[in-house]
Structure formats: C-alpha cells, structure tokens
C-alpha cells in the first residue's frame, strides 16, 4: 500500500510537471517558427517576390488551411453569421491583414528581420493607446497599475524611436560561415540583403503596421462578444483578405510574371507562413491561452527578437549595432511594464478568480490587449 501510494504520488507529480512544461515548450517552438518565417520571408522578397503578392498567397493558403478547423470544430456551435458580423470581419481583414501584413512585409523588405521583430514588440503599447482613445481602457494615473501602463507605453515608444533613427557603431560578433552556404544559394539576388535597408522607410512602415494591427484588436474585442467562433472568423477574414490583397497587388504589380512562384524559396515562404504562422500557430496559442492564460502567452514575444537576431546573423549575415540593442532593450522593458500594469489592474478589479488558480498562475488576466485570436496575421 505504501509503495502504491508513493507510486501514485510520483505519477501525479510527474503529470503536473508535464502539464507545466508542455505550454512552455509549445510557446518556445512557436517563437522559433515565427523566427523562421522572418528569415524565409526576407529571403523570398530578396529573390524578387513582391510583398503584396506574398501576402495574397499567404492568405489564400491560410484560408485553405483554417477551413477544416472552422468546418469540423464549429459546425454545430457557430452563431448565426449576420451582415453586422460580416462587416466587422471585413474591417478586421482591412486592418489586421491588408494593413498589418501589407505594411509589415513592405517594411521588412526595406529593413531587416531583427528591426522588424523588435518593432513588433511595440504592439501592446500602441494597442493600449488606441484602447484608451476608444474607451476600452482607462489611464488610472492615480494607481500604480495605471502608472506602470503609461510609463511602459512611453518607454516602448521611446525604444522604437531610438531603434528607428539611431544606429550607432556596429557590435563586433564576428561573421557566420553559414550565410554563403545557405542564404545566398536560396536567393536569386546575389547582393547582400543589407544593401536594401532603408533606415527611415522600413521602420516607419513597420510602425504603421503595428498601428493597423492595434486597430484590429479594438474591432476584434467587440466582434468576439457577439460572434464567438474564432476559427470561422479567421477563415472568413483570410478569405476576404485574399481578395483585398489580390486587388491591391494587381494595382501595385502589373507584371504577370511577378505572380509566379517560380522558385523554391517563394513557394516555401508562402506555404510556411500560411500553415505554420497562421493555421498551426492559432491552434497552439489558443491551447496555451486556455491552459495558462493570455499574459503567459504574450510574455514570450521578446524571445522572438532574440531568436530572429541569432538566425539573421547566422543566415543573412545581418550586422548588429548599438541602436538595435538599446532600442530593443527599451521596447522589451516597456512591454513588461505594460503587461505588469495590466496584470495588477486585472487583479485589483477582480478579473481573476483567485480561488480557481494556483499561486504560480497569478499573472493571467483575460486582457483585451492580448486577445485570444491575434495569431493568424502576426508578422
């Protein structure tokens, strides 16, 4: 009996550890997946793939990939799709996909993966500003939580400005030999991708992309209260965005040959971004949010910057400079300030039911800043 009791206790303890470990592993792997998209997208555009053409193909493939989830998982539970719901999804497609991804990939094409990834971390701060304007959030300057959110937002914006407009000396970390064996062979353009960097246009478009993505959060927060079918929403949004991006892409790129996925890297980048960073990422993040909460998922965002910087240095021979390092540090610090303030505020107003959570799960508010389905258009 004693041996049986000890064995049962060990199994329960092991299961608990496994339950804690799996969301962590899933989120780390997801950040690696997003970093891979950064690299592949940059290589594909260096190979001549137009950003809007790339976004169009991504939405087409994403629609195909997410449709089975919407059909099989929400066929019986999906609310009625009204004209109001369709209009809100249409607005989501304009802001979250056409505006966000279109501007993002043009910015990435005129920048570097590390800069693009660093500026993506400003998203929670920009969303907080829009949420205040649309009265979905309050400043609460008389509370520590409100002060943390405001200061974190200002630090985030300051870090983004520093990263965008100050470069400083290069940080000598040596050169990677992988670049010439891998990246150059996968691109048709033999010029180093750093020659395409525009240190004003690229960051500026990336900031506009974050603003568009933030507006998506505001619209999505309202949509989710009346239409709780995230897979269906994602599928319809990608479908609408496919048409929108195709129209804009046709206006921007008149050459029919530019729409041909005539190289391996173009096909791989389009399929990878749609399947891994749209369909699969949505499922993984939804599961992790259910298990650990929205805040737990969001705090892994800065890890993407580190992974992308390493891969960019190794595969694209991207140079790191003082401005990138200082700006990224401020952005990450500001991000955690906003998240900490949001978490403390959530506990103060009673969003978290302390009787139903474990002590180590206290930082898990159901925050509108980090909504349940923001993953499909990331990047």
SEDRENGU-687938 format. One record per atom (N, C-alpha, C): y, z negated, x. Coordinates in steps of 0.05 Angstrom, whole numbers. Example, Ala and Ser with C-alpha at 12.3 -4.5 7.8 and 13.67 -1.06 7.14 Angstrom:
% residues 2
R      v      w      u
R   -114   -156    264
R    -90   -156    246
R    -66   -156    264
R    -45   -142    257
R    -21   -143    273
R      1   -157    258
//
This chain:
% residues 379
R      v      w      u
R    -24      0     16
R      0      0      0
R     25      0     17
R     24    -16     38
R     47    -17     56
R     52     10     69
R     29     22     79
R     31     48     92
R     42     69     73
R     32     67     48
R     41     86     28
R     71     83     22
R     80     58     21
R    108     52     16
R    126     62     38
R    117     58     63
R    132     67     86
R    133     97     86
R    110    110     80
R    109    139     80
R    128    150     59
R    128    138     35
R    145    148     13
R    174    144     21
R    181    121     33
R    208    116     42
R    217    137     63
R    199    144     81
R    206    163    102
R    211    191     90
R    194    198     70
R    197    224     57
R    224    225     42
R    231    203     28
R    256    203     14
R    280    205     33
R    278    190     55
R    299    191     75
R    302    219     88
R    278    231     93
R    278    258    105
R    290    278     85
R    283    275     59
R    293    293     39
R    323    290     36
R    333    266     38
R    362    261     36
R    377    274     59
R    365    271     83
R    377    284    107
R    378    314    104
R    355    325     93
R    354    353     88
R    375    363     68
R    379    346     47
R    399    353     27
R    427    353     39
R    432    336     58
R    458    335     71
R    462    358     91
R    440    365    104
R    441    385    126
R    443    413    116
R    430    419     94
R    429    447     85
R    456    458     78
R    474    444     63
R    500    455     58
R    516    459     83
R    513    441    103
R    527    444    128
R    518    470    142
R    492    474    144
R    481    498    157
R    490    523    142
R    489    522    115
R    497    545     99
R    526    553    104
R    544    533    105
R    572    539    110
R    578    549    138
R    564    538    158
R    568    548    185
R    558    577    187
R    535    583    175
R    525    610    175
R    544    629    160
R    556    619    139
R    575    636    123
R    599    643    140
R    609    623    155
R    633    629    172
R    625    649    194
R    601    648    204
R    592    668    224
R    591    695    210
R    582    695    185
R    581    721    170
R    608    733    166
R    628    716    160
R    656    726    157
R    667    735    183
R    661    721    205
R    670    730    231
R    658    757    238
R    633    762    231
R    621    788    235
R    636    810    220
R    645    803    195
R    660    823    180
R    686    830    194
R    699    809    206
R    724    814    220
R    720    835    242
R    699    830    258
R    694    848    281
R    686    876    271
R    667    877    252
R    658    903    243
R    680    919    230
R    697    905    214
R    719    919    201
R    739    931    222
R    745    915    242
R    763    924    263
R    751    948    278
R    725    947    284
R    712    969    297
R    712    994    280
R    707    991    253
R    706   1013    235
R    733   1027    233
R    754   1011    232
R    781   1023    230
R    790   1035    256
R    781   1024    279
R    786   1037    304
R    771   1063    306
R    749   1065    291
R    733   1090    291
R    746   1111    272
R    768   1104    258
R    781   1123    242
R    779   1118    212
R    767   1096    203
R    764   1091    175
R    790   1080    164
R    802   1094    144
R    827   1085    131
R    822   1058    117
R    841   1039    120
R    837   1013    107
R    833   1014     77
R    847   1032     63
R    844   1034     34
R    817   1047     27
R    808   1066     43
R    782   1078     39
R    761   1057     43
R    764   1040     63
R    746   1018     69
R    744    999     45
R    767    991     35
R    768    972     12
R    755    984    -12
R    759   1010    -17
R    747   1024    -40
R    717   1023    -39
R    706   1030    -16
R    677   1030    -13
R    666   1001    -15
R    681    982     -4
R    672    954     -6
R    670    945    -35
R    690    953    -52
R    689    944    -80
R    667    958    -95
R    662    984    -89
R    640    998   -102
R    613    985    -96
R    609    979    -70
R    584    967    -62
R    582    938    -73
R    604    924    -74
R    604    897    -84
R    598    896   -114
R    608    916   -129
R    602    918   -157
R    572    921   -162
R    560    939   -146
R    532    943   -148
R    516    918   -141
R    526    904   -120
R    511    880   -110
R    513    856   -129
R    536    853   -143
R    540    830   -160
R    531    835   -189
R    528    859   -197
R    520    865   -225
R    493    851   -233
R    473    852   -216
R    448    839   -224
R    451    809   -230
R    468    795   -215
R    473    767   -220
R    487    763   -247
R    507    780   -253
R    521    777   -278
R    502    783   -301
R    484    803   -298
R    467    811   -320
R    445    791   -325
R    431    782   -304
R    408    765   -308
R    415    735   -311
R    436    726   -298
R    443    697   -299
R    462    690   -321
R    478    709   -330
R    498    702   -351
R    495    718   -376
R    473    732   -379
R    469    749   -402
R    470    733   -429
R    458    709   -428
R    457    693   -452
R    479    672   -455
R    492    666   -433
R    512    645   -433
R    541    655   -431
R    544    681   -428
R    570    693   -423
R    587    691   -449
R    612    681   -447
R    630    681   -470
R    638    710   -478
R    649    712   -502
R    658    739   -511
R    681    749   -494
R    678    775   -486
R    699    788   -470
R    720    799   -488
R    744    787   -488
R    766    796   -505
R    786    813   -489
R    805    825   -503
R    825    841   -490
R    842    823   -471
R    847    798   -480
R    862    779   -463
R    847    773   -438
R    821    770   -439
R    805    764   -416
R    805    788   -397
R    802    812   -408
R    802    837   -392
R    829    840   -378
R    851    834   -392
R    877    836   -380
R    881    817   -356
R    871    792   -360
R    873    773   -338
R    855    781   -315
R    832    792   -320
R    815    802   -298
R    828    825   -284
R    842    842   -300
R    857    864   -288
R    879    854   -269
R    893    833   -277
R    913    822   -260
R    900    810   -235
R    877    798   -238
R    862    787   -215
R    854    809   -195
R    846    832   -206
R    839    854   -189
R    863    865   -173
R    886    865   -186
R    910    874   -173
R    919    856   -150
R    917    829   -155
R    927    810   -135
R    905    803   -115
R    881    796   -125
R    860    787   -108
R    846    808    -92
R    846    833   -101
R    832    854    -87
R    851    875    -76
R    864    889    -94
R    882    911    -85
R    904    900    -67
R    918    879    -76
R    939    868    -60
R    929    853    -36
R    910    836    -40
R    900    819    -18
R    885    835      3
R    864    849     -6
R    847    863     14
R    861    888     25
R    876    902      8
R    891    926     19
R    910    918     41
R    927    898     35
R    946    889     55
R    932    876     79
R    911    862     73
R    897    848     95
R    885    867    115
R    872    888    106
R    859    906    125
R    879    925    139
R    901    931    126
R    922    946    140
R    934    927    161
R    938    902    154
R    948    883    174
R    928    879    197
R    902    878    190
R    882    876    211
R    882    900    229
R    886    924    217
R    886    948    233
R    909    949    252
R    931    935    246
R    955    934    263
R    957    907    278
R    935    892    278
R    935    866    291
R    908    862    305
R    899    838    307
R    874    831    320
R    858    813    301
R    832    812    303
R    816    794    286
R    824    765    288
R    832    756    312
R    839    728    316
R    865    721    301
R    885    739    303
R    910    734    289
R    906    735    259
R    890    755    250
R    885    757    221
R    871    733    210
R    852    723    226
R    837    699    217
R    854    674    217
R    872    672    237
R    889    648    239
R    909    648    215
R    920    671    209
R    939    672    187
R    926    668    159
R    900    673    158
R    885    668    133
R    885    638    126
R    888    621    147
R    887    592    142
R    913    582    128
R    933    599    126
R    957    591    112
R    954    592     82
R    932    603     72
R    927    607     44
R    931    582     27
R    918    559     34
R    922    535     16
R    951    527     14
R    966    529     36
R    995    521     35
R   1011    539     17
R   1006    566     19
R   1021    585      3
R   1013    581    -27
R    987    576    -32
R    978    571    -59
R    992    547    -71
R    995    526    -54
R   1008    502    -64
R   1037    508    -72
R   1051    525    -57
R   1078    532    -63
R   1080    546    -90
R   1062    566    -94
R   1061    581   -119
R   1053    562   -142
R   1035    544   -137
R   1026    526   -158
R   1049    508   -167
R   1066    500   -149
R   1089    484   -156
R   1109    500   -173
R   1113    526   -165
R   1131    543   -180
R   1121    548   -208
R   1094    551   -211
R   1083    556   -237
R   1075    530   -252
R   1083    507   -241
R   1079    481   -253
R   1050    474   -257
R   1034    483   -238
R   1006    475   -238
R   1002    452   -218
R   1021    447   -202
R   1021    425   -183
R   1048    411   -183
R   1049    386   -175
R   1074    371   -173
R   1078    363   -144
R   1104    361   -136
R   1110    354   -108
R   1103    325   -103
R   1111    307   -120
R   1105    279   -116
R   1115    268    -90
R   1141    273    -84
R   1152    265    -58
R   1153    235    -55
R   1150    219    -76
R   1151    190    -73
R   1124    178    -66
R   1103    195    -65
R   1077    185    -57
R   1069    196    -30
R   1050    182    -17
R   1040    191      9
R   1026    218      6
R   1011    221    -16
R    996    246    -20
R   1015    269    -23
R   1036    266    -39
R   1056    287    -42
R   1070    294    -16
R   1077    274      0
R   1090    278     25
R   1071    293     44
R   1046    286     44
R   1026    300     61
R   1024    329     54
R   1024    335     28
R   1022    363     19
R   1046    379     28
R   1070    368     25
R   1095    382     32
R   1096    386     63
R   1091    364     77
R   1092    366    107
R   1071    385    117
R   1047    384    106
R   1026    402    114
R   1033    431    109
R   1046    436     86
R   1054    463     79
R   1075    473     99
R   1094    456    106
R   1115    464    125
R   1103    469    153
R   1084    452    161
R   1071    456    187
R   1055    482    187
R   1042    488    165
R   1026    513    163
R   1044    537    166
R   1067    537    151
R   1086    559    152
R   1097    562    180
R   1104    539    192
R   1115    540    219
R   1095    551    239
R   1070    543    237
R   1049    554    254
R   1046    584    251
R   1047    593    226
R   1045    622    221
R   1068    637    233
R   1092    626    231
R   1115    639    243
R   1113    640    273
R   1104    618    285
R   1101    617    314
R   1080    637    323
R   1058    638    309
R   1037    656    317
R   1046    685    314
R   1062    691    294
R   1071    718    289
R   1092    728    308
R   1110    711    316
R   1134    721    331
R   1136    710    359
R   1118    692    367
R   1118    683    395
R   1090    688    407
R   1090    701    430
R   1065    708    443
R   1060    691    468
R   1079    690    485
R   1076    673    509
R   1057    685    529
R   1051    671    550
R   1033    681    571
R   1004    682    562
R    989    700    574
R    961    702    568
R    946    678    580
R    925    670    566
R    908    648    575
R    884    660    589
R    882    655    615
R    861    668    631
R    834    655    625
R    817    669    611
R    790    660    606
R    769    680    616
R    779    699    632
R    760    719    643
R    755    742    624
R    739    761    633
R    732    784    616
R    703    784    609
R    697    795    586
R    669    796    577
R    657    823    584
R    633    823    595
R    620    848    602
R    607    861    577
R    605    847    555
R    592    857    531
R    608    880    519
R    635    878    522
R    652    897    509
R    644    926    514
R    641    933    539
R    636    961    546
R    608    971    538
R    590    952    534
R    563    960    527
R    559    961    497
R    577    948    482
R    573    946    453
R    595    959    437
R    619    947    439
R    641    956    422
R    649    984    427
R    651    992    453
R    660   1019    459
R    640   1040    450
R    615   1034    451
R    594   1053    442
R    594   1057    412
R    604   1037    397
R    604   1038    368
R    629   1050    356
R    648   1056    372
R    673   1068    362
R    677   1095    374
R    689   1113    359
R    695   1139    369
R    721   1140    385
R    738   1120    380
R    763   1118    394
R    759   1103    420
R    765   1116    443
R    760   1104    469
R    783   1086    478
R    804   1086    462
R    827   1069    470
R    821   1040    462
R    829   1022    479
R    825    993    472
R    840    987    447
R    827    971    429
R    839    965    403
R    866    950    406
R    870    936    428
R    895    921    432
R    919    940    433
R    914    966    440
R    937    985    440
R    948    990    413
R    933    984    392
R    943    990    364
R    958    966    353
R    959    944    367
R    971    920    356
R   1001    923    352
R   1010    916    328
R   1039    915    323
R   1045    886    315
R   1058    872    334
R   1061    843    331
R   1081    835    309
R   1093    854    296
R   1110    848    273
R   1097    857    247
R   1090    883    246
R   1079    894    221
R   1053    881    213
R   1035    877    233
R   1009    866    227
R   1011    838    215
R   1023    818    228
R   1026    792    217
R   1041    791    190
R   1062    808    188
R   1078    809    163
R   1060    817    139
R   1044    838    143
R   1026    847    121
R   1004    826    116
R    995    812    136
R    976    791    132
R    987    768    116
R   1013    761    120
R   1026    741    105
R   1029    749     75
R   1036    775     71
R   1038    785     44
R   1010    785     30
R    990    790     46
R    962    789     35
R    956    760     26
R    964    740     42
R    959    712     34
R    975    706      8
R    999    717      5
R   1015    712    -19
R   1001    724    -43
R    991    748    -40
R    977    762    -62
R    951    746    -70
R    938    736    -50
R    913    721    -55
R    920    694    -69
R    943    682    -62
R    951    658    -74
R    958    662   -104
R    970    685   -110
R    975    691   -138
R    949    694   -154
R    929    704   -140
R    902    706   -153
R    893    678   -161
R    897    658   -144
R    888    631   -151
R    902    621   -177
R    928    627   -179
R    943    618   -203
R    932    631   -228
R    927    657   -227
R    917    671   -250
R    888    663   -256
R    872    660   -235
R    844    653   -238
R    841    625   -249
R    859    607   -242
R    858    579   -253
R    860    579   -283
R    876    597   -294
R    879    599   -323
R    856    613   -336
R    847    635   -322
R    825    650   -333
R    799    634   -335
R    794    617   -315
R    769    602   -314
R    767    581   -337
R    790    574   -349
R    789    554   -370
R    780    567   -397
R    783    593   -399
R    776    607   -424
R    752    625   -421
R    745    632   -396
R    722    650   -392
R    706    640   -368
R    686    624   -374
R    671    611   -353
R    645    627   -347
R    649    650   -336
R    627    667   -327
R    635    680   -301
R    632    665   -279
R    642    675   -253
R    629    701   -243
R    603    704   -247
R    590    728   -238
R    600    753   -253
R    604    750   -279
R    614    772   -295
R    643    778   -287
R    659    757   -283
R    686    761   -275
R    688    776   -248
R    671    769   -229
R    670    782   -203
R    662    811   -206
R    642    817   -222
R    633    844   -225
R    654    862   -238
R    667    852   -259
R    688    867   -273
R    712    871   -254
R    718    850   -239
R    741    852   -221
R    736    873   -199
R    712    872   -188
R    706    892   -167
R    705    920   -179
R    696    923   -203
R    695    950   -216
R    723    960   -220
R    741    944   -232
R    768    952   -235
R    782    958   -209
R    777    941   -189
R    789    945   -163
R    779    970   -149
R    755    978   -155
R    744   1003   -144
R    761   1027   -153
R    768   1027   -179
R    784   1049   -189
R    812   1047   -178
R    824   1023   -178
R    851   1020   -168
R    854   1028   -138
R    835   1019   -122
R    836   1025    -93
R    831   1055    -88
R    814   1067   -105
R    809   1096   -102
R    834   1112   -108
R    849   1104   -129
R    874   1118   -136
R    895   1115   -113
R    898   1090   -104
R    918   1085    -83
R    909   1099    -57
R    883   1097    -51
R    872   1110    -27
R    876   1140    -28
R    872   1153    -51
R    876   1182    -54
R    905   1189    -49
R    923   1172    -57
R    952   1178    -53
R    960   1174    -24
R    947   1155    -10
R    953   1150     18
R    939   1169     37
R    914   1174     30
R    897   1191     48
R    889   1216     33
R    902   1238     39
R    896   1264     25
R    873   1279     37
R    866   1273     62
R    844   1288     75
R    817   1279     64
R    803   1297     52
R    777   1291     41
R    757   1281     62
R    759   1292     86
R    741   1284    107
R    744   1255    115
R    767   1244    109
R    772   1215    116
R    755   1197     98
R    746   1207     76
R    730   1191     57
R    700   1192     64
R    693   1207     84
R    665   1210     92
R    657   1187    111
R    636   1173    103
R    625   1152    121
R    607   1166    141
R    620   1180    160
R    605   1197    179
R    597   1184    204
R    599   1158    206
R    589   1144    230
R    575   1118    221
R    557   1109    239
R    542   1085    232
R    559   1061    228
R    580   1057    244
R    597   1033    242
R    612   1032    215
R    620   1056    205
R    634   1056    179
R    615   1048    156
R    591   1058    157
R    571   1051    136
R    564   1021    138
R    559   1012    162
R    551    984    166
R    573    965    158
R    598    971    165
R    620    954    158
R    624    953    128
R    622    975    114
R    626    976     85
R    604    960     71
R    579    965     78
R    557    951     66
R    557    922     72
R    562    915     97
R    562    887    106
R    583    871     91
R    607    881     90
R    629    867     78
R    624    863     48
R    611    883     35
R    606    881      6
R    583    861      0
R    561    864     14
R    537    848      8
R    539    820     19
R    546    818     45
R    547    791     58
R    572    776     50
R    595    788     50
R    620    774     46
R    630    775     18
R    616    788      0
R    623    788    -28
R    601    775    -45
R    579    790    -48
R    557    780    -65
R    543    755    -54
R    533    757    -29
R    519    734    -17
R    537    710    -13
R    561    715     -3
R    580    693      2
R    586    678    -24
R    589    693    -46
R    595    680    -71
R    573    660    -79
R    548    669    -77
R    526    652    -84
R    524    627    -66
R    528    631    -40
R    526    609    -21
R    548    588    -27
R    572    598    -30
R    595    579    -33
R    593    566    -61
R    584    580    -81
R    581    567   -107
R    561    544   -106
R    539    549    -91
R    518    529    -88
R    529    505    -73
R    543    510    -51
R    554    488    -35
R    575    472    -50
R    592    486    -66
R    612    471    -82
R    598    453   -102
R    576    463   -114
R    562    447   -133
R    549    422   -120
R    539    426    -95
R    526    404    -81
R    546    384    -69
R    567    395    -57
R    584    377    -40
R    613    376    -49
R    622    395    -66
R    649    395    -75
R    666    416    -62
R    689    423    -74
R    706    445    -64
R    719    438    -38
R    727    413    -34
R    741    406     -9
R    722    409     14
R    697    401     11
R    678    404     33
R    675    433     42
R    675    451     23
R    673    479     30
R    698    489     44
R    722    481     35
R    747    491     46
R    752    482     74
R    742    458     82
R    748    448    108
R    733    464    130
R    715    481    123
R    701    498    143
R    718    522    150
R    740    527    136
R    756    551    141
R    765    553    170
R    776    532    183
R    785    534    211
R    762    542    230
R    737    536    223
R    715    543    241
R    713    573    244
R    721    588    223
R    721    617    225
R    739    627    247
R    762    614    251
R    781    622    272
R    768    619    299
R    754    597    304
R    741    593    330
R    720    614    335
R    703    619    315
R    681    638    318
R    692    666    322
R    712    674    307
R    724    700    309
R    738    704    336
R    751    683    346
R    764    685    372
R    744    690    394
R    721    676    393
R    700    680    413
R    688    708    411
R    681    717    387
R    670    743    384
R    690    766    391
R    715    762    385
R    735    782    392
R    738    784    422
R    738    761    435
R    739    761    464
R    715    775    476
R    691    769    465
R    666    780    477
R    662    809    471
R    668    818    446
R    661    845    438
R    685    864    439
R    709    855    434
R    733    872    433
R    751    868    457
R    743    849    475
R    759    842    498
R    788    835    490
R    791    821    468
R    817    812    459
R    828    790    477
R    854    792    484
R    867    772    501
R    878    750    484
R    874    726    493
R    886    702    480
R    911    695    494
R    932    689    478
R    957    680    490
R    966    653    479
R    986    642    491
R    995    615    484
R   1004    613    455
R   1017    634    445
R   1027    634    418
R   1005    632    397
R    983    646    402
R    960    645    384
R    948    617    383
R    945    605    407
R    933    579    408
R    950    557    395
R    976    557    401
R    994    538    389
R    997    542    359
R   1001    567    351
R   1004    573    323
R    979    565    307
R    956    572    318
R    931    565    304
R    927    535    301
R    935    521    322
R    932    491    321
R    950    480    299
R    975    490    297
R    993    480    276
R    982    487    248
R    972    512    245
R    961    521    219
R    938    503    211
R    919    498    229
R    896    481    223
R    905    452    216
R    924    442    232
R    934    415    227
R    948    413    200
R    964    433    193
R    977    434    167
R    958    437    144
R    937    453    149
R    916    457    128
R    903    431    121
R    895    415    142
R    882    390    136
R    902    370    123
R    928    372    129
R    948    356    116
R    949    361     86
R    949    387     79
R    949    394     51
R    924    385     37
R    901    389     49
R    875    382     37
R    873    351     34
R    883    337     55
R    882    308     53
R    899    297     31
R    923    309     29
R    942    301      7
R    930    307    -20
R    918    330    -23
R    905    338    -48
R    882    319    -55
R    866    312    -35
R    844    294    -39
R    854    266    -48
R    874    256    -34
R    884    229    -41
R    897    229    -69
R    911    250    -76
R    923    253   -102
R    901    254   -124
R    880    268   -118
R    858    271   -137
R    846    243   -143
R    842    227   -122
R    831    201   -126
R    850    182   -141
R    876    186   -137
R    896    170   -150
R    897    175   -180
R    894    200   -188
R    896    206   -217
R    869    206   -231
R    848    198   -215
R    822    194   -228
R    806    219   -232
R    810    240   -217
R    794    265   -220
R    765    259   -212
R    762    243   -191
R    735    237   -181
R    724    213   -195
R    700    214   -205
R    687    191   -217
R    672    177   -195
R    683    155   -187
R    672    141   -163
R    644    129   -168
R    637    126   -194
R    611    115   -200
R    588    135   -196
R    596    161   -194
R    575    182   -193
R    573    195   -166
R    588    185   -146
R    587    198   -120
R    580    177    -99
R    570    186    -76
R    564    169    -54
R    589    164    -37
R    589    142    -21
R    612    136     -5
R    621    159     14
R    601    174     24
R    608    194     44
R    616    220     30
R    619    220      3
R    627    244    -11
R    653    240    -25
R    670    221    -16
R    694    215    -30
R    715    237    -29
R    714    254     -9
R    734    275     -7
R    725    300    -20
R    721    300    -47
R    712    323    -61
R    726    327    -87
R    752    332    -88
R    765    337   -113
R    759    365   -124
R    760    368   -150
R    757    395   -162
R    784    408   -162
R    793    416   -137
R    820    425   -133
R    824    453   -142
R    847    459   -155
R    853    486   -162
R    860    502   -137
R    869    489   -116
R    875    504    -92
R    850    517    -80
R    827    505    -85
R    803    515    -73
R    783    520    -96
R    790    540   -113
R    774    545   -137
R    746    554   -131
R    729    553   -152
R    701    558   -149
R    694    586   -141
R    711    606   -149
R    703    633   -141
R    725    648   -128
R    731    641   -104
R    751    655    -88
R    738    671    -66
R    712    672    -65
R    700    682    -41
R    697    712    -40
R    695    725    -62
R    687    753    -62
R    708    771    -49
R    733    763    -48
R    753    780    -36
R    764    769    -11
R    753    750      2
R    762    738     26
R    762    758     48
R    782    757     63
R    782    775     85
R    799    797     83
//
